[in-house]
Amino acid sequence: MHSTAKTPHVLILGAGLGGLTFAQSLRKKGLSYQVFERDSDPHVRPQGWAIALHTMLDDFHASMPDDMTGFEKVNHLHPLTLPAEIAMHREGDDRKWGGRDDGTGIFVRAKRDILRDWLSSHIDVQYGKKAARIEEGDDGVTVHFEDGTSAAGDVVVGADGVHSITRRHIFGGKQNDPMRVHKSATISGVTKLSGADFAEQLSLGHSSYIVFFRRGQQQYMLFIGLDSVSDDGKTGSYYWDLIWPCENGDRDDHWAFNSSQKELLAHTNEVIRGLKPEFRKVVEMTPEHKLLVPGLHFHVLLIDELPVGRVTLLGDAAHAMPPFRGEGGCQAIEDALKLARAVEKMDKNDIGSIKSTMDSYQREMLARGGKAARLSAEVLSKDSDSSERVVGGRPIELLSREEIVI
């Protein structure tokens, strides 16, 4: 859409959750924007698993256009009526800690691909548009794409993730990119559970749960996450990650990143031996061919400041973090909502207006997002009983463990 108003025309690079939230918020305000996505199709690559939404939900709903209906369908527990719940367990301790929605919808766990599809409603995303370079001038900014086309606007927003071309433009090339790989190692797999096995896992954590444990001096966390429920409510699709701090875990030649599926599953089963059977079940019921190879690397990005101009960042492009605190998605969406309000205040004919508004946005965004990234990166180095642990944006609390029947 284009406008003749004084507010700027915004070029959004990236049609992930942050970029689409930003576009919807601009659409609600009647502001001018275009969205470009490097993938040729929204489903060409995996979108990741379920995502926790919490602290920004009231603002999120208020910022969506009136024609955005059916948000309840993004709930990964649908068609079950259980409230979203993320739980924590510790080996040798029968208590269940965590956070649970209180019935008001202040804590939602959404299926990521369904949420992205929902956020794409009424947005004309231009797919297959991978940015090659960005040119800033006195009168505007131009993005040149690898297909030979270009787009001109007043402001560029890089919502293009961990490997952001926009960020590399800002920092002067890939060699100067401050993005780092987190020093941890991960083994991951996916499987499905039905009937009593599914019910048992739901009782441990409706949406997901973490088991903290040690083997000798090595600390581990086993994350078990529900991604989605079958239409009949009888089967749950699960994913799991065995994660541990590892000095060389950021290297592509680390054994956990390039071992065979058979070796990875055998190692995981050896490490989790001694945990209660209910905690081992998801791993033990994972077929060997459902181990993820190559393994996952988590990223960390801590930026103190950004130059002020016509180009800025949001989400992982600005403050990538491991998923240990369930903060990444919420931070990206909060960035988008606040940046939309900032754009509304800009005068496209006044570069001073653009710069001063960008400066305010970037200072708040980097302080807030950077704190979340730092705390997420430190989770594995802290004791699992730390009072700083939060779920759904709130301190953890003691939870009851209900008997669930499927």
C-alpha positions as CSV (number, residue, x, y, z in Angstrom):
1,M,0.0,0.0,0.0
2,H,1.1,3.6,-0.6
3,S,0.1,6.8,1.1
4,T,0.5,10.5,0.2
5,A,0.8,11.4,3.9
6,K,3.9,12.8,5.5
7,T,4.6,9.5,7.3
8,P,7.3,7.4,5.6
9,H,7.0,4.5,3.1
10,V,8.5,1.5,4.9
11,L,10.3,-1.4,3.3
12,I,10.1,-4.5,5.5
13,L,12.7,-7.2,4.9
14,G,11.5,-10.5,6.3
15,A,8.0,-12.0,6.6
16,G,8.6,-13.8,9.9
17,L,6.5,-13.2,13.1
18,G,8.2,-9.8,13.8
19,G,8.0,-8.5,10.3
20,L,4.4,-9.5,9.8
21,T,3.3,-8.1,13.2
22,F,5.0,-4.8,12.2
23,A,3.2,-4.8,8.8
24,Q,-0.2,-5.6,10.5
25,S,0.3,-2.8,13.0
26,L,1.2,-0.3,10.1
27,R,-1.9,-1.5,8.2
28,K,-4.1,-0.8,11.3
29,K,-2.7,2.7,11.3
30,G,-3.1,3.2,7.6
31,L,0.6,3.7,7.0
32,S,2.5,2.8,3.9
33,Y,4.6,-0.3,3.6
34,Q,5.9,-3.2,1.5
35,V,7.0,-6.6,2.7
36,F,9.7,-8.7,1.1
37,E,10.6,-12.2,2.0
38,R,13.7,-14.1,0.7
39,D,12.0,-17.5,0.6
40,S,10.1,-18.2,-2.6
41,D,7.2,-19.7,-0.6
42,P,6.1,-19.2,3.0
43,H,6.3,-23.0,3.7
44,V,9.5,-23.7,1.8
45,R,11.5,-24.2,5.0
46,P,10.6,-25.2,8.6
47,Q,9.2,-22.3,10.7
48,G,10.2,-23.7,14.0
49,W,8.2,-25.2,16.8
50,A,5.6,-23.8,19.1
51,I,6.2,-20.3,20.6
52,A,5.3,-18.7,23.9
53,L,3.4,-15.4,23.8
54,H,2.8,-13.5,27.0
55,T,4.0,-10.1,28.2
56,M,3.0,-8.3,25.0
57,L,-0.4,-9.9,24.3
58,D,-2.7,-7.0,25.3
59,D,-0.8,-4.6,23.1
60,F,-0.6,-7.2,20.3
61,H,-4.3,-7.7,20.1
62,A,-5.0,-3.9,20.4
63,S,-2.6,-3.3,17.4
64,M,-4.2,-5.8,15.0
65,P,-6.7,-4.6,12.4
66,D,-10.4,-5.3,13.0
67,D,-10.5,-7.9,10.2
68,M,-8.0,-10.1,12.0
69,T,-10.2,-12.8,13.5
70,G,-9.8,-16.4,14.6
71,F,-6.7,-16.0,16.8
72,E,-7.8,-18.9,18.9
73,K,-6.8,-21.3,16.1
74,V,-3.1,-20.6,16.6
75,N,-3.2,-22.3,20.1
76,H,-1.1,-25.4,19.8
77,L,-3.2,-27.2,22.3
78,H,-6.3,-27.0,20.1
79,P,-8.7,-28.9,20.2
80,L,-7.8,-29.6,23.9
81,T,-9.2,-27.2,26.4
82,L,-6.2,-27.3,28.7
83,P,-4.6,-23.9,29.6
84,A,-1.1,-23.2,28.3
85,E,1.5,-24.3,30.8
86,I,5.3,-24.5,30.8
87,A,6.7,-26.5,33.7
88,M,10.1,-27.2,35.2
89,H,11.3,-30.3,37.0
90,R,14.5,-31.2,38.8
91,E,15.9,-34.7,39.2
92,G,15.4,-35.9,42.7
93,D,12.6,-33.3,43.4
94,D,8.9,-34.3,42.9
95,R,7.7,-30.8,42.8
96,K,6.5,-29.2,39.6
97,W,7.3,-25.5,39.0
98,G,6.4,-23.2,36.2
99,G,3.8,-20.9,34.7
100,R,0.2,-21.6,33.7
101,D,-2.4,-19.4,31.9
102,D,-5.0,-18.3,34.4
103,G,-7.9,-18.6,31.9
104,T,-7.7,-15.0,30.8
105,G,-5.4,-15.7,27.8
106,I,-2.5,-13.7,29.3
107,F,-0.2,-16.7,28.3
108,V,-0.6,-18.4,25.0
109,R,1.6,-21.0,23.3
110,A,1.1,-20.8,19.6
111,K,1.9,-23.1,16.7
112,R,4.5,-21.0,14.9
113,D,3.5,-21.8,11.3
114,I,-0.2,-21.3,12.0
115,L,0.6,-18.0,13.7
116,R,2.6,-16.9,10.7
117,D,-0.2,-17.8,8.3
118,W,-2.6,-15.8,10.5
119,L,-0.3,-12.8,10.5
120,S,0.0,-13.0,6.8
121,S,-3.8,-12.3,6.3
122,H,-4.4,-9.3,4.0
123,I,-0.7,-8.7,3.6
124,D,0.8,-8.7,0.1
125,V,4.1,-10.4,0.8
126,Q,6.5,-10.3,-2.1
127,Y,8.3,-13.7,-2.0
128,G,11.6,-14.7,-3.5
129,K,13.1,-11.3,-2.8
130,K,16.5,-11.8,-1.2
131,A,18.2,-8.5,-0.5
132,A,21.7,-8.1,-2.1
133,R,22.5,-4.6,-0.9
134,I,21.0,-1.4,0.6
135,E,21.7,2.1,-0.5
136,E,21.0,5.1,1.8
137,G,20.7,8.6,0.5
138,D,19.7,12.1,1.6
139,D,16.2,11.6,0.1
140,G,15.5,7.9,0.8
141,V,16.8,4.4,0.8
142,T,16.8,1.7,-1.9
143,V,17.0,-2.1,-1.5
144,H,18.5,-4.0,-4.4
145,F,17.5,-7.7,-4.6
146,E,19.3,-10.6,-6.1
147,D,16.8,-11.0,-8.9
148,G,17.8,-7.7,-10.3
149,T,14.8,-5.7,-9.0
150,S,14.8,-2.9,-6.5
151,A,12.5,-1.0,-4.2
152,A,12.6,2.5,-2.9
153,G,11.3,3.9,0.4
154,D,12.0,6.3,3.2
155,V,12.8,3.7,5.9
156,V,14.1,0.1,5.8
157,V,13.4,-2.3,8.7
158,G,15.4,-5.5,8.8
159,A,13.2,-8.2,10.3
160,D,15.4,-10.8,8.5
161,G,16.5,-12.9,11.4
162,V,19.8,-14.3,12.6
163,H,21.6,-14.1,9.2
164,S,20.3,-10.6,8.6
165,I,21.5,-8.8,5.4
166,T,20.2,-5.6,6.9
167,R,22.4,-6.0,10.0
168,R,25.4,-6.7,7.8
169,H,24.7,-3.6,5.8
170,I,24.7,-1.6,9.0
171,F,27.9,-3.1,10.4
172,G,29.8,-2.9,7.0
173,G,29.8,-6.5,5.9
174,K,29.7,-10.1,7.1
175,Q,33.2,-9.9,8.5
176,N,32.0,-7.3,11.0
177,D,28.8,-9.0,12.0
178,P,28.6,-9.2,15.9
179,M,26.4,-12.4,15.8
180,R,27.8,-15.3,17.8
181,V,26.9,-18.9,18.3
182,H,26.0,-19.9,21.8
183,K,28.5,-22.2,23.6
184,S,26.2,-25.1,24.1
185,A,25.6,-28.4,22.4
186,T,22.2,-29.8,21.5
187,I,20.7,-33.1,20.4
188,S,17.1,-32.9,19.1
189,G,14.4,-35.3,17.9
190,V,10.6,-35.4,17.1
191,T,8.0,-38.1,17.7
192,K,4.3,-38.6,18.3
193,L,2.5,-40.0,21.4
194,S,-1.1,-41.1,21.8
195,G,-3.5,-42.3,24.5
196,A,-2.1,-42.8,28.0
197,D,1.4,-41.9,27.0
198,F,0.2,-38.5,25.6
199,A,-1.9,-37.9,28.8
200,E,1.1,-38.6,31.0
201,Q,3.2,-36.0,29.1
202,L,0.5,-33.4,29.4
203,S,0.4,-33.9,33.1
204,L,4.1,-33.1,33.3
205,G,3.5,-29.8,31.4
206,H,0.6,-29.0,29.2
207,S,2.7,-27.2,26.6
208,S,6.2,-28.1,27.5
209,Y,8.5,-28.9,30.4
210,I,12.2,-28.9,31.2
211,V,14.1,-31.4,33.4
212,F,17.3,-30.1,35.0
213,F,19.8,-32.7,36.0
214,R,23.5,-33.3,36.4
215,R,25.9,-36.2,35.4
216,G,29.0,-35.6,37.4
217,Q,30.0,-32.0,37.0
218,Q,28.1,-31.6,33.7
219,Q,24.7,-29.8,33.9
220,Y,22.0,-30.8,31.4
221,M,18.5,-29.6,30.5
222,L,16.0,-31.9,28.7
223,F,13.3,-29.8,27.0
224,I,10.1,-31.6,26.0
225,G,7.8,-29.6,23.9
226,L,4.3,-30.2,22.5
227,D,4.1,-28.8,19.0
228,S,0.5,-29.7,18.0
229,V,-2.4,-31.9,18.8
230,S,-4.3,-34.1,16.2
231,D,-7.8,-33.0,15.2
232,D,-9.3,-35.7,17.3
233,G,-7.3,-34.7,20.4
234,K,-5.8,-38.1,20.8
235,T,-2.3,-37.7,19.6
236,G,0.4,-35.1,20.3
237,S,3.4,-34.2,18.1
238,Y,6.4,-33.7,20.3
239,Y,9.9,-32.4,19.9
240,W,12.8,-32.6,22.4
241,D,16.2,-31.1,23.0
242,L,19.0,-32.4,25.2
243,I,21.1,-29.3,25.9
244,W,24.3,-28.7,27.8
245,P,26.9,-26.0,28.2
246,C,29.9,-26.8,26.0
247,E,32.9,-24.6,25.2
248,N,33.3,-26.1,21.7
249,G,29.5,-26.5,21.1
250,D,29.5,-23.4,18.8
251,R,31.7,-25.2,16.2
252,D,30.3,-27.0,13.2
253,D,32.9,-29.8,13.7
254,H,31.6,-30.6,17.2
255,W,30.5,-34.2,17.4
256,A,26.9,-33.4,18.5
257,F,26.5,-31.3,15.3
258,N,27.6,-33.9,12.8
259,S,27.2,-37.4,14.3
260,S,24.8,-40.0,12.9
261,Q,21.2,-40.3,14.1
262,K,22.1,-43.6,15.7
263,E,25.0,-42.2,17.6
264,L,23.0,-39.2,18.8
265,L,20.1,-41.2,20.0
266,A,22.3,-43.7,21.8
267,H,24.2,-40.9,23.6
268,T,21.0,-39.2,24.7
269,N,19.6,-42.4,26.1
270,E,22.8,-43.0,28.0
271,V,22.8,-39.5,29.5
272,I,19.1,-39.6,30.6
273,R,19.4,-43.0,32.1
274,G,18.5,-42.6,35.7
275,L,15.8,-40.1,35.1
276,K,12.2,-41.2,35.9
277,P,10.6,-43.3,33.1
278,E,8.0,-40.5,32.5
279,F,10.8,-38.1,31.7
280,R,12.6,-40.5,29.4
281,K,9.5,-41.6,27.5
282,V,9.5,-39.0,24.7
283,V,13.1,-39.7,23.9
284,E,12.7,-43.5,24.1
285,M,9.7,-43.4,21.8
286,T,11.6,-41.4,19.2
287,P,12.5,-43.5,16.1
288,E,16.1,-43.3,15.1
289,H,15.4,-41.6,11.8
290,K,13.5,-38.8,13.6
291,L,16.8,-37.4,15.1
292,L,17.6,-34.0,13.7
293,V,20.8,-33.8,11.7
294,P,22.8,-31.7,11.5
295,G,22.2,-30.6,15.0
296,L,21.0,-27.2,16.2
297,H,23.1,-24.1,16.9
298,F,21.6,-21.4,19.1
299,H,22.7,-17.8,18.5
300,V,23.4,-14.8,20.7
301,L,23.5,-11.2,19.7
302,L,24.3,-8.4,22.1
303,I,24.5,-4.9,20.6
304,D,25.0,-1.8,22.7
305,E,24.1,0.7,20.0
306,L,23.1,1.1,16.4
307,P,23.9,4.0,14.1
308,V,20.9,6.2,13.6
309,G,19.6,6.6,10.0
310,R,16.9,5.3,7.7
311,V,17.7,1.6,8.4
312,T,16.9,-0.3,11.6
313,L,16.4,-3.8,12.9
314,L,13.9,-5.7,14.9
315,G,13.7,-9.2,16.5
316,D,16.5,-11.8,16.0
317,A,18.3,-9.4,13.6
318,A,18.9,-7.1,16.6
319,H,19.0,-9.3,19.7
320,A,19.1,-13.1,18.9
321,M,18.9,-15.3,21.9
322,P,18.7,-19.0,22.9
323,P,15.1,-20.2,23.5
324,F,15.8,-21.1,27.2
325,R,13.5,-18.5,28.6
326,G,10.8,-18.4,25.9
327,E,11.5,-14.7,25.2
328,G,12.6,-14.4,21.6
329,G,9.2,-14.3,19.9
330,C,7.8,-11.9,22.5
331,Q,10.7,-9.5,22.1
332,A,10.4,-9.5,18.3
333,I,6.7,-8.8,18.5
334,E,7.2,-6.1,21.1
335,D,9.8,-4.5,18.9
336,A,7.3,-4.5,16.0
337,L,4.5,-2.9,18.0
338,K,6.8,-0.1,19.4
339,L,8.4,0.6,16.0
340,A,5.0,1.0,14.3
341,R,4.1,3.7,16.9
342,A,7.5,5.3,16.2
343,V,7.0,5.3,12.4
344,E,3.6,7.0,12.9
345,K,5.4,10.0,14.5
346,M,8.0,10.4,11.7
347,D,7.9,13.1,9.0
348,K,9.3,11.5,5.8
349,N,10.4,15.0,4.6
350,D,12.4,15.7,7.7
351,I,15.5,13.5,8.2
352,G,15.9,14.9,11.7
353,S,12.5,13.6,12.6
354,I,13.4,10.2,11.2
355,K,16.7,10.0,13.1
356,S,15.4,11.3,16.4
357,T,12.5,8.8,16.4
358,M,14.8,6.0,15.3
359,D,17.2,6.8,18.1
360,S,14.5,6.6,20.7
361,Y,13.2,3.3,19.3
362,Q,16.7,1.7,19.0
363,R,17.8,2.7,22.5
364,E,14.7,1.1,24.2
365,M,14.7,-1.9,21.9
366,L,18.4,-2.7,22.4
367,A,18.2,-2.3,26.2
368,R,15.1,-4.4,26.6
369,G,16.0,-7.0,24.0
370,G,19.6,-7.1,25.0
371,K,18.7,-7.9,28.6
372,A,16.5,-10.7,27.5
373,A,19.2,-12.1,25.2
374,R,21.8,-11.9,28.0
375,L,19.6,-13.6,30.6
376,S,18.7,-16.3,28.1
377,A,22.3,-17.0,27.2
378,E,23.2,-17.3,30.9
379,V,20.5,-19.9,31.8
380,L,22.8,-22.9,31.4
381,S,25.4,-21.3,33.7
382,K,23.0,-20.7,36.5
383,D,21.7,-23.2,39.1
384,S,18.3,-24.6,38.1
385,D,16.8,-23.3,41.4
386,S,17.6,-19.7,40.5
387,S,14.9,-17.3,41.6
388,E,15.5,-15.3,38.4
389,R,13.8,-18.0,36.3
390,V,10.6,-16.8,34.8
391,V,7.8,-18.3,32.6
392,G,5.3,-16.3,30.7
393,G,7.0,-13.1,31.8
394,R,6.4,-13.9,35.5
395,P,8.3,-15.7,38.3
396,I,7.8,-19.4,38.4
397,E,5.4,-20.8,40.9
398,L,4.5,-24.2,42.4
399,L,2.0,-26.0,40.1
400,S,-0.3,-28.9,40.7
401,R,0.0,-32.0,38.6
402,E,-3.5,-33.1,37.4
403,E,-4.5,-36.5,36.1
404,I,-5.3,-36.1,32.5
405,V,-7.4,-38.6,30.5
406,I,-7.2,-38.8,26.7
